[in-house]
Amino acid sequence: MASRTEEAVSRLLRSILDGLADGEAIEDSEAFRSLLNDLEYFLPAVLGEAHGEWRDESLDGVFPALARKTGPSEAEILGLCVAHPTKAYLDSWSA
């Protein structure tokens, strides 16, 4: 069963890609900014399933340099994101 975040990411991505040709750039829009915001929660959850060190981690910003449609239901987003470590990690640095 898909999480709410996964459903939101899927719905937003479909709406953004609708009407774009393969290879066409994804322009900045309210929907694209919402997608990037949802990716802050979705990506750490997916990574946490495959890589234990990502459990309980989060992202604090996704900053695209390039975004384009690569297929009927696919997009490529290249850029930077800010990893926000867990509270336990922050506590170890403040000691």
PyMOL Python script that loads the backbone (N, CA, C, O; Angstrom):
from pymol import cmd

cmd.read_pdbstr("""\
ATOM      1  N   MET A   1       0.840  -1.176   0.000  1.00  0.00           N
ATOM      2  CA  MET A   1       0.000   0.000   0.000  1.00  0.00           C
ATOM      3  C   MET A   1       0.889   1.246   0.000  1.00  0.00           C
ATOM      4  O   MET A   1       1.856   1.322   0.758  1.00  0.00           O
ATOM      5  N   ALA A   2       0.564   2.205  -0.839  1.00  0.00           N
ATOM      6  CA  ALA A   2       1.346   3.425  -0.972  1.00  0.00           C
ATOM      7  C   ALA A   2       1.072   4.369   0.195  1.00  0.00           C
ATOM      8  O   ALA A   2      -0.047   4.440   0.702  1.00  0.00           O
ATOM      9  N   SER A   3       2.104   5.086   0.611  1.00  0.00           N
ATOM     10  CA  SER A   3       1.942   6.089   1.657  1.00  0.00           C
ATOM     11  C   SER A   3       1.270   7.325   1.069  1.00  0.00           C
ATOM     12  O   SER A   3       1.188   7.479  -0.150  1.00  0.00           O
ATOM     13  N   ARG A   4       0.801   8.186   1.932  1.00  0.00           N
ATOM     14  CA  ARG A   4       0.191   9.440   1.463  1.00  0.00           C
ATOM     15  C   ARG A   4       1.198  10.271   0.682  1.00  0.00           C
ATOM     16  O   ARG A   4       0.860  10.879  -0.333  1.00  0.00           O
ATOM     17  N   THR A   5       2.432  10.290   1.161  1.00  0.00           N
ATOM     18  CA  THR A   5       3.469  11.057   0.466  1.00  0.00           C
ATOM     19  C   THR A   5       3.727  10.481  -0.912  1.00  0.00           C
ATOM     20  O   THR A   5       3.864  11.228  -1.881  1.00  0.00           O
ATOM     21  N   GLU A   6       3.795   9.147  -1.014  1.00  0.00           N
ATOM     22  CA  GLU A   6       4.008   8.518  -2.313  1.00  0.00           C
ATOM     23  C   GLU A   6       2.847   8.831  -3.260  1.00  0.00           C
ATOM     24  O   GLU A   6       3.063   9.102  -4.441  1.00  0.00           O
ATOM     25  N   GLU A   7       1.639   8.795  -2.751  1.00  0.00           N
ATOM     26  CA  GLU A   7       0.476   9.125  -3.573  1.00  0.00           C
ATOM     27  C   GLU A   7       0.533  10.581  -4.036  1.00  0.00           C
ATOM     28  O   GLU A   7       0.221  10.880  -5.189  1.00  0.00           O
ATOM     29  N   ALA A   8       0.928  11.479  -3.143  1.00  0.00           N
ATOM     30  CA  ALA A   8       1.025  12.899  -3.499  1.00  0.00           C
ATOM     31  C   ALA A   8       2.108  13.121  -4.546  1.00  0.00           C
ATOM     32  O   ALA A   8       1.903  13.866  -5.504  1.00  0.00           O
ATOM     33  N   VAL A   9       3.268  12.473  -4.368  1.00  0.00           N
ATOM     34  CA  VAL A   9       4.356  12.595  -5.343  1.00  0.00           C
ATOM     35  C   VAL A   9       3.897  12.079  -6.702  1.00  0.00           C
ATOM     36  O   VAL A   9       4.140  12.724  -7.722  1.00  0.00           O
ATOM     37  N   SER A  10       3.242  10.935  -6.726  1.00  0.00           N
ATOM     38  CA  SER A  10       2.767  10.351  -7.986  1.00  0.00           C
ATOM     39  C   SER A  10       1.747  11.261  -8.666  1.00  0.00           C
ATOM     40  O   SER A  10       1.821  11.489  -9.874  1.00  0.00           O
ATOM     41  N   ARG A  11       0.805  11.774  -7.896  1.00  0.00           N
ATOM     42  CA  ARG A  11      -0.238  12.639  -8.450  1.00  0.00           C
ATOM     43  C   ARG A  11       0.370  13.931  -9.015  1.00  0.00           C
ATOM     44  O   ARG A  11       0.024  14.355 -10.118  1.00  0.00           O
ATOM     45  N   LEU A  12       1.273  14.547  -8.253  1.00  0.00           N
ATOM     46  CA  LEU A  12       1.900  15.781  -8.714  1.00  0.00           C
ATOM     47  C   LEU A  12       2.757  15.541  -9.956  1.00  0.00           C
ATOM     48  O   LEU A  12       2.723  16.328 -10.901  1.00  0.00           O
ATOM     49  N   LEU A  13       3.520  14.457  -9.949  1.00  0.00           N
ATOM     50  CA  LEU A  13       4.378  14.169 -11.095  1.00  0.00           C
ATOM     51  C   LEU A  13       3.540  13.953 -12.348  1.00  0.00           C
ATOM     52  O   LEU A  13       3.872  14.470 -13.414  1.00  0.00           O
ATOM     53  N   ARG A  14       2.450  13.187 -12.225  1.00  0.00           N
ATOM     54  CA  ARG A  14       1.572  12.973 -13.388  1.00  0.00           C
ATOM     55  C   ARG A  14       1.031  14.296 -13.921  1.00  0.00           C
ATOM     56  O   ARG A  14       1.005  14.511 -15.133  1.00  0.00           O
ATOM     57  N   SER A  15       0.602  15.177 -13.033  1.00  0.00           N
ATOM     58  CA  SER A  15       0.037  16.459 -13.476  1.00  0.00           C
ATOM     59  C   SER A  15       1.098  17.343 -14.122  1.00  0.00           C
ATOM     60  O   SER A  15       0.806  18.061 -15.077  1.00  0.00           O
ATOM     61  N   ILE A  16       2.315  17.298 -13.615  1.00  0.00           N
ATOM     62  CA  ILE A  16       3.410  18.102 -14.180  1.00  0.00           C
ATOM     63  C   ILE A  16       3.804  17.580 -15.562  1.00  0.00           C
ATOM     64  O   ILE A  16       4.045  18.363 -16.480  1.00  0.00           O
ATOM     65  N   LEU A  17       3.870  16.255 -15.705  1.00  0.00           N
ATOM     66  CA  LEU A  17       4.324  15.660 -16.968  1.00  0.00           C
ATOM     67  C   LEU A  17       3.261  15.683 -18.058  1.00  0.00           C
ATOM     68  O   LEU A  17       3.586  15.599 -19.243  1.00  0.00           O
ATOM     69  N   ASP A  18       2.000  15.794 -17.670  1.00  0.00           N
ATOM     70  CA  ASP A  18       0.909  15.797 -18.642  1.00  0.00           C
ATOM     71  C   ASP A  18       1.097  16.947 -19.621  1.00  0.00           C
ATOM     72  O   ASP A  18       1.187  18.106 -19.216  1.00  0.00           O
ATOM     73  N   GLY A  19       1.157  16.626 -20.904  1.00  0.00           N
ATOM     74  CA  GLY A  19       1.300  17.645 -21.934  1.00  0.00           C
ATOM     75  C   GLY A  19       2.731  17.968 -22.320  1.00  0.00           C
ATOM     76  O   GLY A  19       2.951  18.691 -23.291  1.00  0.00           O
ATOM     77  N   LEU A  20       3.717  17.450 -21.583  1.00  0.00           N
ATOM     78  CA  LEU A  20       5.119  17.673 -21.940  1.00  0.00           C
ATOM     79  C   LEU A  20       5.594  16.563 -22.868  1.00  0.00           C
ATOM     80  O   LEU A  20       5.182  15.411 -22.732  1.00  0.00           O
ATOM     81  N   ALA A  21       6.458  16.915 -23.806  1.00  0.00           N
ATOM     82  CA  ALA A  21       7.081  15.921 -24.679  1.00  0.00           C
ATOM     83  C   ALA A  21       8.316  15.353 -23.977  1.00  0.00           C
ATOM     84  O   ALA A  21       8.925  16.025 -23.145  1.00  0.00           O
ATOM     85  N   ASP A  22       8.680  14.122 -24.312  1.00  0.00           N
ATOM     86  CA  ASP A  22       9.902  13.531 -23.755  1.00  0.00           C
ATOM     87  C   ASP A  22      11.080  14.458 -24.050  1.00  0.00           C
ATOM     88  O   ASP A  22      11.236  14.943 -25.170  1.00  0.00           O
ATOM     89  N   GLY A  23      11.904  14.696 -23.033  1.00  0.00           N
ATOM     90  CA  GLY A  23      13.057  15.570 -23.165  1.00  0.00           C
ATOM     91  C   GLY A  23      12.771  17.029 -22.864  1.00  0.00           C
ATOM     92  O   GLY A  23      13.697  17.829 -22.733  1.00  0.00           O
ATOM     93  N   GLU A  24      11.503  17.380 -22.753  1.00  0.00           N
ATOM     94  CA  GLU A  24      11.129  18.775 -22.490  1.00  0.00           C
ATOM     95  C   GLU A  24      11.402  19.138 -21.036  1.00  0.00           C
ATOM     96  O   GLU A  24      11.196  18.329 -20.131  1.00  0.00           O
ATOM     97  N   ALA A  25      11.867  20.364 -20.826  1.00  0.00           N
ATOM     98  CA  ALA A  25      12.181  20.854 -19.489  1.00  0.00           C
ATOM     99  C   ALA A  25      10.908  21.018 -18.664  1.00  0.00           C
ATOM    100  O   ALA A  25       9.854  21.387 -19.183  1.00  0.00           O
ATOM    101  N   ILE A  26      11.028  20.739 -17.380  1.00  0.00           N
ATOM    102  CA  ILE A  26       9.951  20.999 -16.430  1.00  0.00           C
ATOM    103  C   ILE A  26      10.192  22.399 -15.881  1.00  0.00           C
ATOM    104  O   ILE A  26      11.205  22.665 -15.235  1.00  0.00           O
ATOM    105  N   GLU A  27       9.255  23.275 -16.148  1.00  0.00           N
ATOM    106  CA  GLU A  27       9.388  24.666 -15.716  1.00  0.00           C
ATOM    107  C   GLU A  27       8.956  24.818 -14.259  1.00  0.00           C
ATOM    108  O   GLU A  27       8.206  23.997 -13.731  1.00  0.00           O
ATOM    109  N   ASP A  28       9.437  25.871 -13.627  1.00  0.00           N
ATOM    110  CA  ASP A  28       9.050  26.169 -12.259  1.00  0.00           C
ATOM    111  C   ASP A  28       7.556  26.477 -12.212  1.00  0.00           C
ATOM    112  O   ASP A  28       7.032  27.208 -13.051  1.00  0.00           O
ATOM    113  N   SER A  29       6.893  25.915 -11.230  1.00  0.00           N
ATOM    114  CA  SER A  29       5.460  26.138 -11.042  1.00  0.00           C
ATOM    115  C   SER A  29       5.119  25.795  -9.595  1.00  0.00           C
ATOM    116  O   SER A  29       5.939  25.238  -8.866  1.00  0.00           O
ATOM    117  N   GLU A  30       3.914  26.132  -9.196  1.00  0.00           N
ATOM    118  CA  GLU A  30       3.470  25.783  -7.847  1.00  0.00           C
ATOM    119  C   GLU A  30       3.452  24.266  -7.666  1.00  0.00           C
ATOM    120  O   GLU A  30       3.838  23.759  -6.613  1.00  0.00           O
ATOM    121  N   ALA A  31       3.001  23.538  -8.698  1.00  0.00           N
ATOM    122  CA  ALA A  31       2.961  22.072  -8.621  1.00  0.00           C
ATOM    123  C   ALA A  31       4.370  21.493  -8.500  1.00  0.00           C
ATOM    124  O   ALA A  31       4.586  20.549  -7.740  1.00  0.00           O
ATOM    125  N   PHE A  32       5.321  22.045  -9.234  1.00  0.00           N
ATOM    126  CA  PHE A  32       6.697  21.537  -9.172  1.00  0.00           C
ATOM    127  C   PHE A  32       7.312  21.826  -7.810  1.00  0.00           C
ATOM    128  O   PHE A  32       8.017  20.981  -7.260  1.00  0.00           O
ATOM    129  N   ARG A  33       7.057  22.998  -7.263  1.00  0.00           N
ATOM    130  CA  ARG A  33       7.574  23.311  -5.920  1.00  0.00           C
ATOM    131  C   ARG A  33       6.951  22.391  -4.871  1.00  0.00           C
ATOM    132  O   ARG A  33       7.624  21.990  -3.922  1.00  0.00           O
ATOM    133  N   SER A  34       5.669  22.055  -5.036  1.00  0.00           N
ATOM    134  CA  SER A  34       5.013  21.111  -4.121  1.00  0.00           C
ATOM    135  C   SER A  34       5.639  19.728  -4.243  1.00  0.00           C
ATOM    136  O   SER A  34       5.841  19.041  -3.242  1.00  0.00           O
ATOM    137  N   LEU A  35       5.945  19.319  -5.478  1.00  0.00           N
ATOM    138  CA  LEU A  35       6.611  18.031  -5.691  1.00  0.00           C
ATOM    139  C   LEU A  35       7.964  18.001  -4.982  1.00  0.00           C
ATOM    140  O   LEU A  35       8.280  17.029  -4.296  1.00  0.00           O
ATOM    141  N   LEU A  36       8.757  19.049  -5.140  1.00  0.00           N
ATOM    142  CA  LEU A  36      10.067  19.102  -4.492  1.00  0.00           C
ATOM    143  C   LEU A  36       9.918  19.036  -2.972  1.00  0.00           C
ATOM    144  O   LEU A  36      10.707  18.373  -2.298  1.00  0.00           O
ATOM    145  N   ASN A  37       8.918  19.714  -2.439  1.00  0.00           N
ATOM    146  CA  ASN A  37       8.664  19.670  -0.999  1.00  0.00           C
ATOM    147  C   ASN A  37       8.319  18.249  -0.551  1.00  0.00           C
ATOM    148  O   ASN A  37       8.829  17.775   0.465  1.00  0.00           O
ATOM    149  N   ASP A  38       7.457  17.573  -1.306  1.00  0.00           N
ATOM    150  CA  ASP A  38       7.083  16.198  -0.950  1.00  0.00           C
ATOM    151  C   ASP A  38       8.266  15.244  -1.073  1.00  0.00           C
ATOM    152  O   ASP A  38       8.353  14.269  -0.326  1.00  0.00           O
ATOM    153  N   LEU A  39       9.176  15.511  -2.006  1.00  0.00           N
ATOM    154  CA  LEU A  39      10.365  14.663  -2.147  1.00  0.00           C
ATOM    155  C   LEU A  39      11.251  14.723  -0.902  1.00  0.00           C
ATOM    156  O   LEU A  39      11.986  13.776  -0.622  1.00  0.00           O
ATOM    157  N   GLU A  40      11.188  15.818  -0.161  1.00  0.00           N
ATOM    158  CA  GLU A  40      11.953  15.934   1.086  1.00  0.00           C
ATOM    159  C   GLU A  40      11.575  14.837   2.077  1.00  0.00           C
ATOM    160  O   GLU A  40      12.402  14.424   2.890  1.00  0.00           O
ATOM    161  N   TYR A  41      10.339  14.366   2.015  1.00  0.00           N
ATOM    162  CA  TYR A  41       9.858  13.317   2.916  1.00  0.00           C
ATOM    163  C   TYR A  41       9.915  11.943   2.261  1.00  0.00           C
ATOM    164  O   TYR A  41      10.220  10.944   2.912  1.00  0.00           O
ATOM    165  N   PHE A  42       9.616  11.905   0.963  1.00  0.00           N
ATOM    166  CA  PHE A  42       9.538  10.637   0.245  1.00  0.00           C
ATOM    167  C   PHE A  42      10.909   9.981   0.060  1.00  0.00           C
ATOM    168  O   PHE A  42      11.054   8.784   0.309  1.00  0.00           O
ATOM    169  N   LEU A  43      11.901  10.735  -0.366  1.00  0.00           N
ATOM    170  CA  LEU A  43      13.215  10.145  -0.657  1.00  0.00           C
ATOM    171  C   LEU A  43      13.884   9.517   0.566  1.00  0.00           C
ATOM    172  O   LEU A  43      14.385   8.398   0.457  1.00  0.00           O
ATOM    173  N   PRO A  44      13.916  10.180   1.725  1.00  0.00           N
ATOM    174  CA  PRO A  44      14.519   9.523   2.890  1.00  0.00           C
ATOM    175  C   PRO A  44      13.791   8.241   3.293  1.00  0.00           C
ATOM    176  O   PRO A  44      14.426   7.289   3.748  1.00  0.00           O
ATOM    177  N   ALA A  45      12.471   8.204   3.133  1.00  0.00           N
ATOM    178  CA  ALA A  45      11.716   6.994   3.477  1.00  0.00           C
ATOM    179  C   ALA A  45      12.105   5.842   2.563  1.00  0.00           C
ATOM    180  O   ALA A  45      12.305   4.719   3.025  1.00  0.00           O
ATOM    181  N   VAL A  46      12.213   6.121   1.261  1.00  0.00           N
ATOM    182  CA  VAL A  46      12.602   5.082   0.301  1.00  0.00           C
ATOM    183  C   VAL A  46      14.036   4.640   0.559  1.00  0.00           C
ATOM    184  O   VAL A  46      14.328   3.444   0.571  1.00  0.00           O
ATOM    185  N   LEU A  47      14.928   5.599   0.765  1.00  0.00           N
ATOM    186  CA  LEU A  47      16.325   5.245   1.045  1.00  0.00           C
ATOM    187  C   LEU A  47      16.459   4.466   2.352  1.00  0.00           C
ATOM    188  O   LEU A  47      17.300   3.573   2.461  1.00  0.00           O
ATOM    189  N   GLY A  48      15.629   4.803   3.346  1.00  0.00           N
ATOM    190  CA  GLY A  48      15.662   4.110   4.628  1.00  0.00           C
ATOM    191  C   GLY A  48      15.272   2.650   4.528  1.00  0.00           C
ATOM    192  O   GLY A  48      15.733   1.831   5.323  1.00  0.00           O
ATOM    193  N   GLU A  49      14.419   2.306   3.549  1.00  0.00           N
ATOM    194  CA  GLU A  49      14.041   0.910   3.349  1.00  0.00           C
ATOM    195  C   GLU A  49      15.214   0.084   2.837  1.00  0.00           C
ATOM    196  O   GLU A  49      15.338  -1.093   3.176  1.00  0.00           O
ATOM    197  N   ALA A  50      16.069   0.687   2.027  1.00  0.00           N
ATOM    198  CA  ALA A  50      17.188  -0.038   1.423  1.00  0.00           C
ATOM    199  C   ALA A  50      18.500   0.142   2.183  1.00  0.00           C
ATOM    200  O   ALA A  50      19.370  -0.727   2.138  1.00  0.00           O
ATOM    201  N   HIS A  51      18.641   1.258   2.873  1.00  0.00           N
ATOM    202  CA  HIS A  51      19.891   1.576   3.563  1.00  0.00           C
ATOM    203  C   HIS A  51      19.571   2.014   4.991  1.00  0.00           C
ATOM    204  O   HIS A  51      19.024   3.094   5.212  1.00  0.00           O
ATOM    205  N   GLY A  52      19.914   1.176   5.939  1.00  0.00           N
ATOM    206  CA  GLY A  52      19.572   1.430   7.330  1.00  0.00           C
ATOM    207  C   GLY A  52      20.034   2.764   7.862  1.00  0.00           C
ATOM    208  O   GLY A  52      19.377   3.342   8.729  1.00  0.00           O
ATOM    209  N   GLU A  53      21.148   3.269   7.365  1.00  0.00           N
ATOM    210  CA  GLU A  53      21.667   4.537   7.875  1.00  0.00           C
ATOM    211  C   GLU A  53      20.767   5.732   7.520  1.00  0.00           C
ATOM    212  O   GLU A  53      20.926   6.815   8.083  1.00  0.00           O
ATOM    213  N   TRP A  54      19.824   5.535   6.588  1.00  0.00           N
ATOM    214  CA  TRP A  54      18.897   6.601   6.217  1.00  0.00           C
ATOM    215  C   TRP A  54      17.629   6.600   7.064  1.00  0.00           C
ATOM    216  O   TRP A  54      16.823   7.526   6.967  1.00  0.00           O
ATOM    217  N   ARG A  55      17.443   5.572   7.894  1.00  0.00           N
ATOM    218  CA  ARG A  55      16.257   5.559   8.753  1.00  0.00           C
ATOM    219  C   ARG A  55      16.307   6.760   9.696  1.00  0.00           C
ATOM    220  O   ARG A  55      17.354   7.061  10.269  1.00  0.00           O
ATOM    221  N   ASP A  56      15.203   7.426   9.850  1.00  0.00           N
ATOM    222  CA  ASP A  56      15.063   8.596  10.718  1.00  0.00           C
ATOM    223  C   ASP A  56      15.826   9.820  10.227  1.00  0.00           C
ATOM    224  O   ASP A  56      15.980  10.785  10.976  1.00  0.00           O
ATOM    225  N   GLU A  57      16.305   9.802   8.988  1.00  0.00           N
ATOM    226  CA  GLU A  57      16.948  10.980   8.413  1.00  0.00           C
ATOM    227  C   GLU A  57      15.907  11.790   7.655  1.00  0.00           C
ATOM    228  O   GLU A  57      14.811  11.301   7.382  1.00  0.00           O
ATOM    229  N   SER A  58      16.245  13.005   7.322  1.00  0.00           N
ATOM    230  CA  SER A  58      15.321  13.833   6.553  1.00  0.00           C
ATOM    231  C   SER A  58      16.109  14.782   5.659  1.00  0.00           C
ATOM    232  O   SER A  58      17.314  14.971   5.828  1.00  0.00           O
ATOM    233  N   LEU A  59      15.406  15.362   4.720  1.00  0.00           N
ATOM    234  CA  LEU A  59      15.983  16.369   3.841  1.00  0.00           C
ATOM    235  C   LEU A  59      15.354  17.708   4.178  1.00  0.00           C
ATOM    236  O   LEU A  59      14.188  17.782   4.568  1.00  0.00           O
ATOM    237  N   ASP A  60      16.129  18.749   4.026  1.00  0.00           N
ATOM    238  CA  ASP A  60      15.639  20.095   4.302  1.00  0.00           C
ATOM    239  C   ASP A  60      15.899  20.958   3.075  1.00  0.00           C
ATOM    240  O   ASP A  60      16.711  21.882   3.109  1.00  0.00           O
ATOM    241  N   GLY A  61      15.205  20.644   2.003  1.00  0.00           N
ATOM    242  CA  GLY A  61      15.340  21.402   0.767  1.00  0.00           C
ATOM    243  C   GLY A  61      15.840  20.541  -0.373  1.00  0.00           C
ATOM    244  O   GLY A  61      16.800  19.786  -0.217  1.00  0.00           O
ATOM    245  N   VAL A  62      15.191  20.654  -1.517  1.00  0.00           N
ATOM    246  CA  VAL A  62      15.610  20.018  -2.760  1.00  0.00           C
ATOM    247  C   VAL A  62      15.716  21.152  -3.774  1.00  0.00           C
ATOM    248  O   VAL A  62      14.734  21.845  -4.040  1.00  0.00           O
ATOM    249  N   PHE A  63      16.904  21.341  -4.337  1.00  0.00           N
ATOM    250  CA  PHE A  63      17.182  22.467  -5.214  1.00  0.00           C
ATOM    251  C   PHE A  63      17.581  21.961  -6.597  1.00  0.00           C
ATOM    252  O   PHE A  63      18.726  21.563  -6.807  1.00  0.00           O
ATOM    253  N   PRO A  64      16.636  21.975  -7.543  1.00  0.00           N
ATOM    254  CA  PRO A  64      16.918  21.426  -8.866  1.00  0.00           C
ATOM    255  C   PRO A  64      17.757  22.369  -9.722  1.00  0.00           C
ATOM    256  O   PRO A  64      17.538  23.580  -9.726  1.00  0.00           O
ATOM    257  N   ALA A  65      18.717  21.801 -10.446  1.00  0.00           N
ATOM    258  CA  ALA A  65      19.468  22.547 -11.450  1.00  0.00           C
ATOM    259  C   ALA A  65      18.915  22.236 -12.839  1.00  0.00           C
ATOM    260  O   ALA A  65      18.970  23.067 -13.745  1.00  0.00           O
ATOM    261  N   LEU A  66      18.381  21.019 -12.989  1.00  0.00           N
ATOM    262  CA  LEU A  66      17.806  20.567 -14.253  1.00  0.00           C
ATOM    263  C   LEU A  66      16.645  19.644 -13.938  1.00  0.00           C
ATOM    264  O   LEU A  66      16.744  18.778 -13.070  1.00  0.00           O
ATOM    265  N   ALA A  67      15.560  19.834 -14.639  1.00  0.00           N
ATOM    266  CA  ALA A  67      14.402  18.943 -14.492  1.00  0.00           C
ATOM    267  C   ALA A  67      13.789  18.776 -15.866  1.00  0.00           C
ATOM    268  O   ALA A  67      13.515  19.755 -16.560  1.00  0.00           O
ATOM    269  N   ARG A  68      13.571  17.514 -16.260  1.00  0.00           N
ATOM    270  CA  ARG A  68      12.976  17.261 -17.569  1.00  0.00           C
ATOM    271  C   ARG A  68      12.226  15.943 -17.566  1.00  0.00           C
ATOM    272  O   ARG A  68      12.477  15.053 -16.754  1.00  0.00           O
ATOM    273  N   LYS A  69      11.291  15.852 -18.511  1.00  0.00           N
ATOM    274  CA  LYS A  69      10.526  14.625 -18.699  1.00  0.00           C
ATOM    275  C   LYS A  69      11.398  13.653 -19.488  1.00  0.00           C
ATOM    276  O   LYS A  69      11.967  14.014 -20.518  1.00  0.00           O
ATOM    277  N   THR A  70      11.497  12.420 -18.998  1.00  0.00           N
ATOM    278  CA  THR A  70      12.327  11.421 -19.682  1.00  0.00           C
ATOM    279  C   THR A  70      11.506  10.284 -20.279  1.00  0.00           C
ATOM    280  O   THR A  70      12.040   9.469 -21.031  1.00  0.00           O
ATOM    281  N   GLY A  71      10.227  10.218 -19.957  1.00  0.00           N
ATOM    282  CA  GLY A  71       9.369   9.162 -20.479  1.00  0.00           C
ATOM    283  C   GLY A  71       7.936   9.453 -20.103  1.00  0.00           C
ATOM    284  O   GLY A  71       7.650  10.471 -19.473  1.00  0.00           O
ATOM    285  N   PRO A  72       7.021   8.556 -20.489  1.00  0.00           N
ATOM    286  CA  PRO A  72       5.591   8.795 -20.235  1.00  0.00           C
ATOM    287  C   PRO A  72       5.262   9.066 -18.767  1.00  0.00           C
ATOM    288  O   PRO A  72       4.391   9.885 -18.472  1.00  0.00           O
ATOM    289  N   SER A  73       5.932   8.404 -17.866  1.00  0.00           N
ATOM    290  CA  SER A  73       5.667   8.593 -16.430  1.00  0.00           C
ATOM    291  C   SER A  73       6.967   8.788 -15.666  1.00  0.00           C
ATOM    292  O   SER A  73       7.082   8.385 -14.508  1.00  0.00           O
ATOM    293  N   GLU A  74       7.956   9.415 -16.324  1.00  0.00           N
ATOM    294  CA  GLU A  74       9.283   9.552 -15.712  1.00  0.00           C
ATOM    295  C   GLU A  74       9.810  10.974 -15.839  1.00  0.00           C
ATOM    296  O   GLU A  74       9.539  11.682 -16.809  1.00  0.00           O
ATOM    297  N   ALA A  75      10.567  11.361 -14.830  1.00  0.00           N
ATOM    298  CA  ALA A  75      11.241  12.651 -14.860  1.00  0.00           C
ATOM    299  C   ALA A  75      12.641  12.478 -14.304  1.00  0.00           C
ATOM    300  O   ALA A  75      12.908  11.587 -13.498  1.00  0.00           O
ATOM    301  N   GLU A  76      13.513  13.340 -14.747  1.00  0.00           N
ATOM    302  CA  GLU A  76      14.880  13.388 -14.235  1.00  0.00           C
ATOM    303  C   GLU A  76      15.038  14.744 -13.562  1.00  0.00           C
ATOM    304  O   GLU A  76      14.790  15.784 -14.173  1.00  0.00           O
ATOM    305  N   ILE A  77      15.450  14.724 -12.304  1.00  0.00           N
ATOM    306  CA  ILE A  77      15.666  15.959 -11.561  1.00  0.00           C
ATOM    307  C   ILE A  77      17.088  15.895 -11.008  1.00  0.00           C
ATOM    308  O   ILE A  77      17.406  15.049 -10.173  1.00  0.00           O
ATOM    309  N   LEU A  78      17.922  16.790 -11.483  1.00  0.00           N
ATOM    310  CA  LEU A  78      19.312  16.852 -11.031  1.00  0.00           C
ATOM    311  C   LEU A  78      19.503  18.143 -10.248  1.00  0.00           C
ATOM    312  O   LEU A  78      18.999  19.196 -10.638  1.00  0.00           O
ATOM    313  N   GLY A  79      20.224  18.056  -9.157  1.00  0.00           N
ATOM    314  CA  GLY A  79      20.469  19.244  -8.356  1.00  0.00           C
ATOM    315  C   GLY A  79      21.067  18.867  -7.016  1.00  0.00           C
ATOM    316  O   GLY A  79      21.803  17.887  -6.902  1.00  0.00           O
ATOM    317  N   LEU A  80      20.754  19.631  -6.036  1.00  0.00           N
ATOM    318  CA  LEU A  80      21.280  19.435  -4.688  1.00  0.00           C
ATOM    319  C   LEU A  80      20.135  19.301  -3.696  1.00  0.00           C
ATOM    320  O   LEU A  80      19.020  19.763  -3.943  1.00  0.00           O
ATOM    321  N   CYS A  81      20.426  18.667  -2.582  1.00  0.00           N
ATOM    322  CA  CYS A  81      19.486  18.656  -1.470  1.00  0.00           C
ATOM    323  C   CYS A  81      20.288  18.806  -0.191  1.00  0.00           C
ATOM    324  O   CYS A  81      21.475  18.486  -0.141  1.00  0.00           O
ATOM    325  N   VAL A  82      19.638  19.284   0.813  1.00  0.00           N
ATOM    326  CA  VAL A  82      20.269  19.463   2.115  1.00  0.00           C
ATOM    327  C   VAL A  82      19.822  18.313   2.998  1.00  0.00           C
ATOM    328  O   VAL A  82      18.633  18.155   3.276  1.00  0.00           O
ATOM    329  N   ALA A  83      20.782  17.510   3.437  1.00  0.00           N
ATOM    330  CA  ALA A  83      20.473  16.412   4.357  1.00  0.00           C
ATOM    331  C   ALA A  83      20.434  16.968   5.769  1.00  0.00           C
ATOM    332  O   ALA A  83      21.333  17.690   6.200  1.00  0.00           O
ATOM    333  N   HIS A  84      19.383  16.617   6.472  1.00  0.00           N
ATOM    334  CA  HIS A  84      19.215  17.075   7.847  1.00  0.00           C
ATOM    335  C   HIS A  84      19.367  15.866   8.758  1.00  0.00           C
ATOM    336  O   HIS A  84      18.494  14.999   8.789  1.00  0.00           O
ATOM    337  N   PRO A  85      20.476  15.801   9.506  1.00  0.00           N
ATOM    338  CA  PRO A  85      20.709  14.609  10.343  1.00  0.00           C
ATOM    339  C   PRO A  85      19.719  14.502  11.499  1.00  0.00           C
ATOM    340  O   PRO A  85      19.042  15.464  11.863  1.00  0.00           O
ATOM    341  N   THR A  86      19.662  13.307  12.056  1.00  0.00           N
ATOM    342  CA  THR A  86      18.768  13.073  13.188  1.00  0.00           C
ATOM    343  C   THR A  86      19.205  13.877  14.395  1.00  0.00           C
ATOM    344  O   THR A  86      20.341  14.346  14.474  1.00  0.00           O
ATOM    345  N   LYS A  87      18.291  14.028  15.324  1.00  0.00           N
ATOM    346  CA  LYS A  87      18.591  14.752  16.569  1.00  0.00           C
ATOM    347  C   LYS A  87      19.738  14.090  17.316  1.00  0.00           C
ATOM    348  O   LYS A  87      20.575  14.776  17.903  1.00  0.00           O
ATOM    349  N   ALA A  88      19.783  12.761  17.300  1.00  0.00           N
ATOM    350  CA  ALA A  88      20.856  12.057  17.994  1.00  0.00           C
ATOM    351  C   ALA A  88      22.206  12.451  17.418  1.00  0.00           C
ATOM    352  O   ALA A  88      23.177  12.609  18.157  1.00  0.00           O
ATOM    353  N   TYR A  89      22.272  12.610  16.112  1.00  0.00           N
ATOM    354  CA  TYR A  89      23.516  13.004  15.472  1.00  0.00           C
ATOM    355  C   TYR A  89      23.894  14.419  15.884  1.00  0.00           C
ATOM    356  O   TYR A  89      25.057  14.691  16.179  1.00  0.00           O
ATOM    357  N   LEU A  90      22.917  15.321  15.905  1.00  0.00           N
ATOM    358  CA  LEU A  90      23.191  16.700  16.320  1.00  0.00           C
ATOM    359  C   LEU A  90      23.663  16.757  17.759  1.00  0.00           C
ATOM    360  O   LEU A  90      24.576  17.516  18.082  1.00  0.00           O
ATOM    361  N   ASP A  91      23.051  15.963  18.629  1.00  0.00           N
ATOM    362  CA  ASP A  91      23.452  15.956  20.032  1.00  0.00           C
ATOM    363  C   ASP A  91      24.906  15.532  20.190  1.00  0.00           C
ATOM    364  O   ASP A  91      25.607  16.057  21.056  1.00  0.00           O
ATOM    365  N   SER A  92      25.372  14.593  19.373  1.00  0.00           N
ATOM    366  CA  SER A  92      26.750  14.128  19.514  1.00  0.00           C
ATOM    367  C   SER A  92      27.738  15.215  19.119  1.00  0.00           C
ATOM    368  O   SER A  92      28.873  15.217  19.596  1.00  0.00           O
ATOM    369  N   TRP A  93      27.331  16.133  18.261  1.00  0.00           N
ATOM    370  CA  TRP A  93      28.228  17.227  17.861  1.00  0.00           C
ATOM    371  C   TRP A  93      28.218  18.360  18.871  1.00  0.00           C
ATOM    372  O   TRP A  93      29.190  19.111  18.959  1.00  0.00           O
ATOM    373  N   SER A  94      27.155  18.500  19.628  1.00  0.00           N
ATOM    374  CA  SER A  94      27.086  19.606  20.563  1.00  0.00           C
ATOM    375  C   SER A  94      27.712  19.280  21.909  1.00  0.00           C
ATOM    376  O   SER A  94      27.855  20.156  22.762  1.00  0.00           O
ATOM    377  N   ALA A  95      28.087  18.016  22.102  1.00  0.00           N
ATOM    378  CA  ALA A  95      28.653  17.608  23.395  1.00  0.00           C
ATOM    379  C   ALA A  95      30.081  18.085  23.549  1.00  0.00           C
ATOM    380  O   ALA A  95      30.709  17.830  24.576  1.00  0.00           O
TER     381      ALA A  95
END
""", "prot")
cmd.dss("prot")
cmd.show_as("cartoon", "prot")
cmd.util.cbc("prot")
cmd.orient("prot")
